[in-house]
């Protein structure tokens, strides 16, 4: 090398220590989770084995269990990078969009009756959005800006339309679903238990939607949103002896009221109200809501979104409950929540990217079995994988897949089963879907219902039929447990299966009973 070139190369070379490579998000997740508990590595569960991880990630990202053929192929794969490859494959599968659509249907609508927007149109809309990996902020802007007048975008208006545009209900749900704040107890006075939830916060959010209503009326199935050009929000605390009247313009909790334009008399409307005419104001308060709520300048939006996605994968929010985010209920890992929110915004509100990073973390991939001496660890430390009850949709799809033919059945065949499980295992309309309480109806559905019993009955090519073709009870147990629970049976379970089949005069009926028993077991109802 010429001397001059050598001198230039030396001058351009970095001086001082080389900085360490920047951590990926999943590496940062593990680092921050570990920092949240003394001697974390000693108390944390080991990584889940292949069987536990395979079932967990299938349920979380595709909403069902793997077929036995898929499980065998995964277990036989010697690649050290097969978990990453599996996560990428599941995120690229069409079942991902369906799974996330079913989850966010419950988040957004909380199993309300389908009144003005048919379920099929709503589900198609959500699936298309998630299949296209629509940024979460844009998805929510679409939900909050649609008015139902355009047939192409009418499904997006379901959030408002199927709440009958009731300002009180809408205000409560805007706060809970998108801002992580349940402000209903601040409607009549400052929240009695949460210092940061003020009556003015509730009414400032209410002001965005208080002028809106359903046109021509709330009873019309084809109703659309309309809005008045006037109407102010006034409130009085029930605890104020002086009954001081207060007034607020539209504002987000903790923010400043929006600056609003004024119009000359007679110019307040683009379309003036008249008999049979839907009014359209020159300035729409509701039209301001979507942009302000989803703006990066409103950190509560991204914070709430990532907390919900974390709970989807880990079974518990960093802020828990999900709709009580306030200083008196701080996140379990504040730095992690801040990092997730910042990275989510930086990556364009890319849900698929964030779910992938969570799935690749060691935190997500830990076993659900605590190591000896660590059995009573607090759930918010994430030392072990939390048990998560399957949603109604996961339960239905997993049951159909587990008991069906070796090649998964088409979606049209599964849809009817999903509806039956949803009616029985779905939560109460208008409430968060906790999924943990058992009811008598559920017990009867599992024990005597035709839906579950029908899945276990022998049909050509299905699980019971395949088991009937196996003479060895050990082979029966292997195929049964791999198909239903995505794991091999224990020695005791092998003996139980053999005992159930020994000497039975009706082997097909006995096999159907064994299949039914495993499908309705507590293990099947949870994601480990």
Secondary structure as UniProt FT lines:
FT   HELIX           3..12
FT   HELIX           25..34
FT   TURN            35..36
FT   TURN            38..39
FT   HELIX           40..43
FT   HELIX           50..62
FT   HELIX           68..76
FT   TURN            80..81
FT   HELIX           82..92
FT   HELIX           94..109
FT   TURN            110..111
FT   HELIX           119..131
FT   TURN            132..133
FT   HELIX           136..145
FT   TURN            151..153
FT   HELIX           154..157
FT   HELIX           158..161
FT   TURN            162..165
FT   HELIX           167..179
FT   HELIX           184..186
FT   TURN            195..196
FT   HELIX           199..209
FT   TURN            210..211
FT   STRAND          212..215
FT   TURN            218..219
FT   TURN            221..222
FT   STRAND          224..227
FT   STRAND          233..235
FT   TURN            238..239
FT   TURN            241..242
FT   STRAND          246..248
FT   TURN            253..254
FT   TURN            265..266
FT   STRAND          269..271
FT   TURN            275..276
FT   STRAND          280..281
FT   HELIX           285..294
FT   TURN            296..297
FT   HELIX           299..314
FT   TURN            322..323
FT   TURN            327..328
FT   TURN            332..333
FT   HELIX           334..346
FT   TURN            347..349
FT   HELIX           351..360
FT   TURN            362..365
FT   TURN            372..373
FT   TURN            375..376
FT   HELIX           379..381
FT   STRAND          388..389
FT   HELIX           392..403
FT   HELIX           411..425
FT   TURN            429..430
FT   HELIX           440..448
FT   HELIX           450..456
FT   TURN            460..461
FT   HELIX           463..468
FT   HELIX           473..485
FT   HELIX           491..501
FT   TURN            502..503
FT   HELIX           507..519
FT   HELIX           522..525
FT   STRAND          526..527
//
